[in-house]
Amino acid sequence: MLRRIVKHAEYQSFLNAVRFCRQPHFFVPVLAEEGESFAYGITIMSKIGKAVKRNRLKRRLKAWFHNNQDILPRGLKINLIAKPGATDLDWTEVCREMSGLIKSLKNEN
């Protein structure tokens, strides 16, 4: 089951993360998730780009997660923190980075 993180308290729990994945345009703290679900949050600071670009990136990430629910590792909670340049990614680059992220998450399990 795919779940999106929306509560501030859940985002605060990532401050205690000890496991991280790094991608060229994303920093991803990883926590264990209770049950057999996969939870994700998206953090894009205002200094990364204008609102139009930040919102487009969020929509693309949400669409990628929705389209690839079956390959996500269960029992994990991640927070995608965008780095500078992430808002300039096109759809194929987003897919490539997210696929690499999921592969590294599966290898660490």
Secondary structure, 3 states (H helix, E strand, C coil): CEEECCCHHHHHHHHHCCEEEECCCEEEEEEECCCCCEEEEEECCHHHCCHHHHHHHHHHHHHHHHHCHHHCCCCEEEEEEECCCHHHCCHHHHHHHHHHHHHHHHHHC
